[in-house]
């Protein structure tokens, strides 16, 4: 496939190095793998560097022995803890910065040690935190161009920040609609939120971490984001980013009037090969391993998210409880209008060493046991770190995928579900606004149990009527939408463009830095000469004052007599001799 995306201007393939903090199972990790695989398809040579990659908790391309990208993976710095105090998350941002700096330093050592047999990378791709960028630019990899992929500002991912934003989203939505009807919803949701810190120490700590992120981000040659929502959030969050002047050509301006190459958007693509080929594994033996599978039951509602509080998985359970309380109970005497609640499968990444995963999984289990009636408890299934085959099975056979995170940066799960012809029910904020078409490919709801419950009811048949929306028809429309907008062809072409853009900008920046270094070296040499002459003059003055040398020895007249006068005489004699030896030209007419 590399020939289909030939390098621009017959340029030889680039050497691309990827830096990622923790290659586990998540949307950011999946996207970075897509970028690496796209680079291979484009003909580039790649390396993958990380501080952690658990062989039992990573995507298939990185698994030992079988993963195609595993031979290219370098893991260093596993000894650095993710937090200062194991188990409570204290100092996670600080430790993440230290781990990334250590990882970048090890990359520089590798580049230096193998400089003879292995050329340095042309482009370094970094995501998560931009802290290593200035060190890479000036010290550790000065010949490499730097591309930073921003999933979302890290300073907005703290628990307090997320809770404040979600609270604002939930409680102030009606106020925003009434008073800001002409204001962009994205601008409303990306307004800077200052969470109330529990202590001055924590506030100072966050100021340092946030300031570090703000100051180091501009050192990237190119910054790419995953959605228009993230783009606007980045612009509102980082005051250090200055948008360059917009060009005069129409091609230099995007549909929003912004410079086209400033914070370009690269939507993630799908690994459609795995999604298309998974049907061969869905035989009777495979289905027998799924405890929730029952051909007599309706298709399940599925949640695919990591077990993290910011994913707000409990919202799905609350919506199921709302349906039970407000639909079936209200129509207890009207059985013709009752609906059958389908099974609910909550699956996603679960790390047994991650305290938040353990605690949140326990909170969900406690909610099921204490809040849901026994008739519903038997329909709730929790699955941990499922295989790719089971994941694809759920995507293809779900009645709907319920995506509960608020203000999600992009969200690859809704796109995968729609490609598998499954409708999506998601929060009406963040990335899903750019992927889900309401009423066509799914539903966008406010993050409340009632809103999600009503959306689910529109896909459920009652005992006397068909569902308001046909999930199959909606799923077919969803697949067409994804193929058109989020296909791999588009992803490869855009990634090719952005890698080359970063490489070219990096070369221009390196040339400017080289010229600046030459100028600095010249100024230092001139300053050194001036200082040397000044010291010599001072030494002569001291020698004259102490009577070591006569006062006239180094005077201007003495220099004229001893140096300049003989030099001028020698030059005059040389010129005269040259004129005498030169033959005189004779005019033929004179003869």
C-alpha positions as CSV (number, residue, x, y, z in Angstrom):
1,X,0.0,0.0,0.0
2,X,3.0,2.3,0.4
3,X,3.0,3.0,-3.4
4,X,-0.5,4.4,-3.1
5,X,0.7,7.1,-0.8
6,X,4.1,7.9,-2.3
7,X,6.3,10.5,-0.6
8,X,5.9,14.0,-1.8
9,X,8.5,15.1,-4.4
10,X,10.0,11.6,-4.4
11,X,11.4,12.3,-0.9
12,X,12.9,9.2,0.7
13,X,11.0,7.7,3.6
14,X,11.3,9.4,7.0
15,X,12.4,8.0,10.3
16,X,9.5,8.5,12.8
17,X,9.9,7.9,16.5
18,X,6.9,7.6,18.8
19,X,7.0,8.5,22.5
20,X,4.1,7.4,24.6
21,X,3.9,7.2,28.4
22,X,2.0,4.0,29.0
23,X,0.9,1.7,26.1
24,X,-2.1,0.1,27.8
25,X,-5.6,-0.3,26.5
26,X,-7.4,3.0,25.8
27,X,-8.4,5.5,23.1
28,X,-5.1,7.4,23.2
29,X,-3.1,4.2,23.0
30,X,-5.2,3.0,20.1
31,X,-4.8,6.2,18.2
32,X,-1.0,6.2,18.6
33,X,-1.0,2.7,17.3
34,X,-3.0,3.9,14.3
35,X,-0.5,6.6,13.7
36,X,2.4,4.1,13.9
37,X,0.7,1.7,11.5
38,X,-0.2,4.5,9.1
39,X,3.5,5.5,9.1
40,X,4.5,2.0,8.2
41,X,1.9,2.0,5.4
42,X,3.3,5.3,4.1
43,X,6.8,3.7,3.9
44,X,8.4,5.3,6.9
45,X,10.6,3.5,9.4
46,X,9.4,3.7,12.9
47,X,10.4,3.1,16.6
48,X,8.1,3.0,19.6
49,X,9.3,4.1,23.0
50,X,7.3,3.9,26.3
51,X,7.8,3.5,30.0
52,X,5.3,0.7,30.4
53,X,3.7,-1.9,28.2
54,X,2.1,-4.9,30.0
55,X,2.0,-7.8,27.6
56,X,-1.3,-8.9,29.2
57,X,-2.9,-5.4,29.0
58,X,-2.1,-4.0,25.6
59,X,-3.4,-4.1,22.0
60,X,-2.6,-7.1,19.7
61,X,0.1,-5.3,17.6
62,X,2.2,-4.9,20.7
63,X,1.9,-8.3,22.2
64,X,5.2,-10.4,22.4
65,X,5.8,-13.1,19.8
66,X,2.6,-12.3,17.8
67,X,2.5,-8.5,17.6
68,X,3.7,-7.0,14.3
69,X,5.0,-3.8,16.1
70,X,6.5,-5.5,19.1
71,X,10.0,-5.8,17.7
72,X,10.0,-2.0,17.3
73,X,9.0,-1.4,20.9
74,X,11.5,-0.1,23.5
75,X,10.4,-0.1,27.2
76,X,12.5,1.9,29.6
77,X,11.9,3.5,33.0
78,X,9.5,0.9,34.4
79,X,11.1,1.4,37.8
80,X,9.6,4.9,38.1
81,X,6.3,4.8,40.0
82,X,3.2,6.3,38.5
83,X,2.4,8.1,41.7
84,X,4.3,9.3,44.8
85,X,2.2,7.2,47.1
86,X,1.2,3.9,45.6
87,X,-2.5,3.4,45.5
88,X,-3.8,6.9,46.1
89,X,-2.9,8.9,43.0
90,X,-0.9,11.6,44.8
91,X,1.6,13.3,42.5
92,X,0.5,11.5,39.3
93,X,1.1,14.6,37.1
94,X,4.6,15.1,38.6
95,X,5.5,11.4,38.2
96,X,4.2,11.5,34.6
97,X,6.4,14.4,33.7
98,X,9.4,12.7,35.3
99,X,8.7,9.5,33.5
100,X,8.4,11.3,30.1
101,X,11.6,13.3,30.7
102,X,13.5,10.1,31.6
103,X,12.1,8.4,28.5
104,X,13.2,11.2,26.3
105,X,16.6,11.3,27.8
106,X,17.0,7.5,27.2
107,X,16.0,8.2,23.5
108,X,18.7,10.8,23.2
109,X,21.3,8.3,24.7
110,X,20.1,5.7,22.1
111,X,20.5,8.2,19.3
112,X,24.0,9.1,20.4
113,X,25.2,5.5,20.9
114,X,23.9,4.3,17.6
115,X,24.7,7.5,15.6
116,X,27.2,5.6,13.3
117,X,25.0,2.7,12.2
118,X,21.6,4.2,12.8
119,X,20.6,7.6,11.5
120,X,18.8,9.9,14.0
121,X,15.0,10.2,13.7
122,X,13.6,12.8,11.3
123,X,10.3,13.3,13.2
124,X,9.5,12.6,16.9
125,X,5.8,12.2,17.7
126,X,4.8,12.8,21.3
127,X,1.4,12.9,23.0
128,X,0.0,13.3,26.5
129,X,2.4,15.9,28.0
130,X,4.6,18.3,26.1
131,X,7.2,18.7,28.9
132,X,10.1,17.0,27.0
133,X,9.7,19.2,23.9
134,X,12.2,22.0,24.8
135,X,14.8,19.4,25.9
136,X,14.4,17.5,22.7
137,X,14.6,20.6,20.6
138,X,17.7,22.1,22.1
139,X,19.7,19.3,23.7
140,X,18.5,15.7,23.2
141,X,17.4,15.6,19.6
142,X,18.1,18.9,17.9
143,X,18.1,17.5,14.4
144,X,14.6,16.0,14.7
145,X,11.3,17.7,13.9
146,X,8.7,17.6,16.8
147,X,5.0,16.7,16.3
148,X,2.7,16.8,19.3
149,X,-0.6,15.1,19.2
150,X,-2.9,16.6,21.7
151,X,-5.8,14.4,22.8
152,X,-6.9,17.0,25.4
153,X,-5.2,19.5,27.8
154,X,-3.8,17.4,30.6
155,X,-4.6,20.1,33.1
156,X,-8.3,19.6,32.4
157,X,-8.2,15.9,33.2
158,X,-7.9,16.2,36.9
159,X,-10.7,14.7,39.0
160,X,-11.7,18.1,40.4
161,X,-11.6,19.8,37.1
162,X,-13.6,17.1,35.4
163,X,-16.2,17.1,38.1
164,X,-16.5,20.9,37.9
165,X,-16.9,20.8,34.1
166,X,-19.5,18.0,34.3
167,X,-21.4,19.8,37.0
168,X,-21.4,23.0,35.0
169,X,-22.6,21.0,32.0
170,X,-25.4,19.3,33.9
171,X,-26.7,22.2,36.0
172,X,-26.2,25.2,33.8
173,X,-27.3,23.8,30.5
174,X,-30.8,25.4,30.6
175,X,-29.3,28.7,31.7
176,X,-26.9,28.6,28.7
177,X,-29.8,27.9,26.4
178,X,-31.8,30.8,27.6
179,X,-29.1,33.4,27.8
180,X,-26.6,32.4,25.2
181,X,-28.7,31.2,22.3
182,X,-26.2,32.7,19.8
183,X,-23.1,31.5,21.6
184,X,-21.3,28.4,20.4
185,X,-22.0,25.4,22.7
186,X,-18.3,24.5,22.3
187,X,-17.2,27.8,23.6
188,X,-19.6,27.4,26.6
189,X,-18.2,24.0,27.5
190,X,-14.6,25.0,27.1
191,X,-14.7,28.1,29.3
192,X,-11.8,27.9,31.8
193,X,-13.1,26.4,35.0
194,X,-11.2,27.0,38.2
195,X,-12.0,24.1,40.6
196,X,-12.0,24.9,44.3
197,X,-8.8,23.4,45.7
198,X,-8.9,21.7,49.0
199,X,-5.6,23.2,50.0
200,X,-3.2,26.0,49.1
201,X,-0.5,23.3,48.6
202,X,-2.6,21.5,46.0
203,X,-3.4,24.7,44.3
204,X,0.3,25.7,44.0
205,X,1.1,22.2,42.8
206,X,-1.5,22.4,40.0
207,X,-0.3,25.9,39.0
208,X,3.2,24.6,38.6
209,X,2.0,21.6,36.5
210,X,-0.4,23.6,34.4
211,X,2.2,26.4,33.8
212,X,4.8,23.8,32.7
213,X,2.3,22.4,30.2
214,X,1.4,25.8,29.0
215,X,5.1,26.9,28.5
216,X,6.4,23.8,26.8
217,X,3.6,23.2,24.3
218,X,4.7,25.9,21.8
219,X,8.1,24.1,21.4
220,X,6.4,21.6,19.0
221,X,6.9,22.3,15.3
222,X,3.4,21.0,14.6
223,X,0.5,20.4,17.0
224,X,-2.3,18.1,15.8
225,X,-5.6,17.6,17.7
226,X,-8.3,14.9,17.5
227,X,-11.4,17.0,17.1
228,X,-12.8,20.5,16.6
229,X,-13.9,20.4,20.3
230,X,-10.4,19.7,21.4
231,X,-9.0,22.4,19.1
232,X,-11.3,25.0,20.6
233,X,-10.5,23.8,24.1
234,X,-6.7,24.0,23.4
235,X,-7.0,27.6,22.1
236,X,-9.0,28.6,25.2
237,X,-6.7,26.9,27.6
238,X,-3.2,27.7,26.5
239,X,-2.4,31.4,26.4
240,X,1.1,30.6,25.1
241,X,-0.2,29.5,21.7
242,X,-0.3,32.4,19.3
243,X,-2.1,31.8,16.0
244,X,0.0,32.9,13.0
245,X,-1.4,35.4,10.5
246,X,-3.8,33.9,8.0
247,X,-2.5,33.7,4.5
248,X,-3.9,35.6,1.5
249,X,-4.9,32.4,-0.4
250,X,-8.2,30.8,0.2
251,X,-6.4,27.4,0.6
252,X,-4.7,28.8,3.7
253,X,-8.0,29.2,5.6
254,X,-10.4,26.5,6.9
255,X,-14.1,26.7,7.1
256,X,-14.0,28.5,10.4
257,X,-11.7,31.2,9.1
258,X,-8.6,29.9,10.9
259,X,-5.2,29.1,9.5
260,X,-5.4,25.7,7.9
261,X,-2.1,24.5,9.2
262,X,-2.5,25.8,12.7
263,X,-3.8,23.1,15.1
264,X,-5.0,20.9,12.3
265,X,-7.6,18.2,13.2
266,X,-6.9,14.6,12.5
267,X,-9.9,12.4,13.4
268,X,-8.9,8.9,14.4
269,X,-9.5,6.1,11.9
270,X,-10.8,2.6,12.4
271,X,-9.0,-0.7,12.3
272,X,-11.6,-2.1,10.0
273,X,-9.7,-5.3,9.3
274,X,-10.2,-6.6,12.8
275,X,-13.9,-5.5,12.8
276,X,-14.6,-7.1,9.4
277,X,-12.8,-10.4,10.0
278,X,-14.1,-11.1,13.5
279,X,-17.1,-13.0,12.2
280,X,-15.1,-16.1,11.7
281,X,-14.7,-16.5,15.4
282,X,-18.3,-16.2,16.3
283,X,-19.1,-19.9,16.3
284,X,-20.9,-22.0,18.9
285,X,-17.8,-22.7,20.8
286,X,-16.9,-19.0,21.1
287,X,-20.5,-18.1,22.1
288,X,-20.5,-20.7,24.8
289,X,-17.7,-18.7,26.6
290,X,-19.9,-15.6,26.9
291,X,-21.9,-15.8,30.2
292,X,-24.3,-13.1,29.1
293,X,-25.2,-14.6,25.6
294,X,-28.6,-16.1,25.3
295,X,-30.2,-16.3,21.9
296,X,-33.7,-16.1,23.6
297,X,-32.9,-12.7,25.0
298,X,-32.9,-9.4,23.1
299,X,-29.6,-7.9,22.0
300,X,-27.8,-6.2,25.0
301,X,-27.1,-2.6,25.7
302,X,-23.3,-2.3,25.8
303,X,-20.9,0.1,27.5
304,X,-17.2,0.0,26.4
305,X,-15.1,2.2,28.7
306,X,-12.3,2.0,31.1
307,X,-13.3,1.6,34.7
308,X,-12.7,5.3,35.5
309,X,-15.0,7.8,37.3
310,X,-14.7,10.3,34.5
311,X,-16.3,7.8,32.1
312,X,-19.5,8.1,34.2
313,X,-20.5,4.4,33.6
314,X,-23.0,4.6,36.5
315,X,-25.2,6.9,34.3
316,X,-26.2,3.8,32.3
317,X,-27.2,1.9,35.4
318,X,-29.2,4.9,36.6
319,X,-30.9,5.1,33.2
320,X,-31.9,1.4,33.4
321,X,-33.3,2.1,36.9
322,X,-35.2,5.1,35.6
323,X,-36.8,3.0,32.8
324,X,-37.8,0.4,35.4
325,X,-39.3,3.0,37.7
326,X,-41.0,5.3,35.2
327,X,-42.1,3.0,32.5
328,X,-42.9,-0.5,33.7
329,X,-44.1,0.6,37.1
330,X,-46.3,3.3,35.7
331,X,-47.9,0.9,33.3
332,X,-48.2,-2.0,35.7
333,X,-51.9,-2.2,35.0
334,X,-51.4,-1.7,31.3
335,X,-49.3,-4.6,30.3
336,X,-49.7,-3.8,26.6
337,X,-47.4,-0.8,27.0
338,X,-44.6,-2.5,29.0
339,X,-41.1,-3.0,27.7
340,X,-38.6,-5.7,28.3
341,X,-35.3,-4.3,29.5
342,X,-32.5,-6.1,27.7
343,X,-29.3,-7.3,29.2
344,X,-26.6,-4.7,30.0
345,X,-22.9,-5.5,29.4
346,X,-20.4,-3.2,30.9
347,X,-17.0,-4.0,29.5
348,X,-13.7,-2.2,29.3
349,X,-10.1,-1.8,30.4
350,X,-9.4,-2.9,33.9
351,X,-6.0,-2.8,35.5
352,X,-5.8,-4.7,38.8
353,X,-2.8,-2.5,39.8
354,X,-4.8,0.7,39.2
355,X,-6.5,1.8,42.4
356,X,-9.1,3.9,40.6
357,X,-10.1,0.9,38.5
358,X,-10.5,-1.2,41.6
359,X,-12.5,1.4,43.6
360,X,-14.8,2.4,40.7
361,X,-15.5,-1.2,39.8
362,X,-16.5,-1.7,43.5
363,X,-18.7,1.4,43.4
364,X,-20.6,0.1,40.4
365,X,-21.1,-3.3,41.9
366,X,-22.4,-1.7,45.1
367,X,-24.9,0.4,43.1
368,X,-26.2,-2.7,41.4
369,X,-26.6,-4.6,44.7
370,X,-28.1,-1.8,46.7
371,X,-30.1,0.3,44.2
372,X,-31.4,-2.1,41.5
373,X,-34.1,-4.6,42.1
374,X,-33.2,-8.3,41.9
375,X,-35.0,-8.6,38.5
376,X,-32.5,-6.1,37.1
377,X,-29.4,-7.3,38.9
378,X,-29.4,-10.6,37.0
379,X,-29.2,-8.6,33.7
380,X,-26.1,-6.6,34.6
381,X,-22.8,-8.1,33.5
382,X,-19.3,-6.7,34.2
383,X,-16.5,-7.7,31.9
384,X,-12.8,-6.8,32.4
385,X,-10.2,-6.2,29.7
386,X,-12.0,-8.3,27.2
387,X,-10.4,-9.8,24.1
388,X,-10.5,-8.1,20.7
389,X,-12.8,-10.8,19.4
390,X,-15.3,-10.4,22.3
391,X,-15.1,-6.6,21.9
392,X,-16.0,-6.8,18.2
393,X,-18.8,-9.3,19.0
394,X,-20.3,-6.8,21.4
395,X,-20.0,-3.9,18.9
396,X,-21.8,-6.0,16.2
397,X,-24.5,-7.6,18.3
398,X,-25.5,-4.8,20.7
399,X,-28.9,-3.2,20.5
400,X,-27.0,0.1,21.1
401,X,-23.7,1.2,22.5
402,X,-24.3,3.6,25.4
403,X,-21.4,6.1,25.6
404,X,-21.6,8.0,28.9
405,X,-18.4,10.2,29.2
406,X,-19.2,13.9,29.2
407,X,-17.0,16.3,27.3
408,X,-15.1,13.4,25.7
409,X,-12.2,14.6,23.5
410,X,-13.2,12.5,20.5
411,X,-14.4,9.0,21.4
412,X,-13.4,6.2,19.1
413,X,-16.0,3.7,20.5
414,X,-19.0,5.5,19.0
415,X,-17.3,5.4,15.6
416,X,-16.5,1.7,15.9
417,X,-20.0,1.0,16.9
418,X,-21.5,2.9,14.0
419,X,-19.1,1.1,11.6
420,X,-20.5,-2.2,13.0
421,X,-24.1,-1.0,12.2
422,X,-24.9,-0.3,15.8
423,X,-26.7,2.9,17.0
424,X,-25.0,5.0,19.6
425,X,-26.5,6.9,22.6
426,X,-24.0,9.5,23.8
427,X,-23.7,12.6,25.8
428,X,-24.5,15.8,23.9
429,X,-21.0,17.3,24.3
430,X,-17.4,17.0,23.2
431,X,-16.4,14.6,20.4
432,X,-19.7,12.7,19.9
433,X,-21.2,16.0,18.6
434,X,-18.8,15.6,15.6
435,X,-19.4,11.9,15.0
436,X,-23.0,11.0,15.9
437,X,-25.9,12.4,13.8
438,X,-28.9,12.7,16.1
439,X,-31.9,10.7,14.9
440,X,-30.0,9.2,12.1
441,X,-27.0,7.3,13.5
442,X,-28.0,7.5,17.2
443,X,-29.0,9.9,19.9
444,X,-27.3,12.8,21.8
445,X,-28.6,13.3,25.3
446,X,-28.1,15.4,28.3
447,X,-26.1,13.5,31.0
448,X,-29.1,12.6,33.1
449,X,-30.8,9.2,33.7
450,X,-34.1,10.5,32.3
451,X,-32.6,11.7,29.0
452,X,-30.6,8.4,28.5
453,X,-33.6,6.4,29.6
454,X,-35.9,8.0,27.1
455,X,-33.3,7.5,24.3
456,X,-33.1,3.8,25.2
457,X,-36.9,3.5,25.2
458,X,-37.0,4.7,21.6
459,X,-35.1,1.5,20.5
460,X,-37.1,-0.9,22.7
461,X,-40.4,-2.5,21.5
462,X,-43.2,-2.8,23.9
463,X,-45.7,-5.6,24.2
464,X,-48.1,-3.9,21.8
465,X,-46.0,-1.7,19.4
466,X,-42.8,-1.6,17.5
467,X,-39.9,0.7,18.6
468,X,-40.1,4.3,17.6
469,X,-36.7,3.9,15.8
470,X,-35.6,0.8,14.0
471,X,-32.1,0.0,15.3
472,X,-31.2,-1.9,12.1
473,X,-32.1,0.9,9.8
474,X,-30.3,3.4,12.0
475,X,-27.2,1.1,12.1
476,X,-27.0,0.9,8.3
477,X,-27.1,4.7,8.1
478,X,-24.4,4.9,10.8
479,X,-22.0,2.6,8.8
480,X,-22.4,4.7,5.6
481,X,-21.7,7.8,7.7
482,X,-18.5,6.4,9.2
483,X,-17.2,5.0,5.9
484,X,-17.6,8.4,4.3
485,X,-16.1,10.6,7.0
486,X,-13.8,8.4,9.1
487,X,-12.3,5.9,6.6
488,X,-8.6,4.9,6.5
489,X,-8.0,6.5,3.1
490,X,-8.7,9.9,4.6
491,X,-6.6,9.1,7.7
492,X,-3.5,8.0,5.7
493,X,-3.6,11.1,3.5
494,X,-4.0,13.5,6.3
495,X,-1.3,11.8,8.5
496,X,1.1,11.9,5.5
497,X,0.4,15.6,5.1
498,X,0.9,16.4,8.8
499,X,4.1,14.4,9.2
500,X,5.6,16.1,6.2
501,X,4.4,19.5,7.5
502,X,6.1,18.8,10.8
503,X,9.3,17.7,9.0
504,X,9.4,20.8,6.9
505,X,8.6,23.2,9.7
506,X,11.3,21.5,11.8
507,X,13.9,22.0,9.1
508,X,13.0,25.7,8.8
509,X,13.3,26.0,12.6
510,X,16.6,24.2,12.6
511,X,18.0,26.5,9.9
512,X,17.0,29.5,11.9
513,X,18.6,28.0,15.0
514,X,21.7,27.2,13.1
515,X,21.9,30.8,11.8
516,X,21.4,32.1,15.3
517,X,24.1,29.8,16.7
518,X,26.5,31.0,14.0
519,X,25.7,34.6,14.9
520,X,26.2,33.9,18.6
521,X,29.5,32.2,17.9
522,X,30.6,35.2,15.8
523,X,29.6,37.7,18.5
524,X,31.5,35.6,21.1
525,X,34.6,35.5,18.9
526,X,34.4,39.3,18.4
527,X,33.9,39.8,22.1
528,X,36.8,37.5,22.9
529,X,39.0,39.5,20.5
530,X,37.9,42.8,22.1
531,X,38.5,41.5,25.6
532,X,42.0,40.1,24.6
533,X,43.0,43.5,23.1
534,X,41.8,45.3,26.1
535,X,43.8,43.0,28.4
536,X,46.9,43.5,26.2
537,X,46.5,47.3,26.3
538,X,45.9,47.2,30.1
539,X,49.0,45.0,30.5
540,X,51.1,47.5,28.4
541,X,49.9,50.4,30.5
542,X,50.8,48.6,33.7
543,X,54.3,47.7,32.3
544,X,54.8,51.3,31.3
545,X,53.7,52.5,34.7
546,X,56.0,50.1,36.5
547,X,58.9,51.2,34.3
548,X,59.5,47.7,32.8
549,X,59.3,49.1,29.3
550,X,59.9,52.6,28.0
551,X,56.8,54.8,27.6
552,X,57.4,55.1,23.8
553,X,57.9,51.4,23.2
554,X,54.2,50.7,22.5
555,X,53.1,54.2,21.4
556,X,51.4,54.8,18.1
557,X,54.6,56.4,16.7
558,X,56.6,53.3,17.7
559,X,54.1,51.0,16.0
560,X,54.3,53.2,12.9
561,X,58.1,53.2,12.7
562,X,58.5,49.5,13.6
563,X,55.6,47.9,11.7
564,X,53.5,50.0,9.4
565,X,56.3,52.1,7.7
566,X,58.3,49.0,6.7
567,X,55.2,47.2,5.6
568,X,54.1,50.2,3.4
569,X,57.7,50.4,1.9
570,X,57.7,46.7,1.1
571,X,54.2,46.9,-0.6
572,X,55.4,49.9,-2.7
573,X,58.5,48.2,-3.9
574,X,56.5,45.0,-4.8
575,X,54.1,47.0,-6.9
576,X,56.9,48.9,-8.7
577,X,58.7,45.7,-9.5
578,X,55.5,44.1,-10.9
579,X,55.0,47.1,-13.2
580,X,58.5,46.9,-14.5
581,X,58.2,43.2,-15.3
582,X,54.9,43.7,-17.2
583,X,55.5,43.9,-21.0
584,X,54.4,47.1,-22.7
585,X,51.7,46.6,-25.3
586,X,52.6,48.1,-28.8
587,X,50.0,49.4,-31.2
588,X,50.2,48.0,-34.7
589,X,49.4,51.4,-36.2
590,X,52.5,52.9,-34.5
591,X,54.6,50.3,-36.5
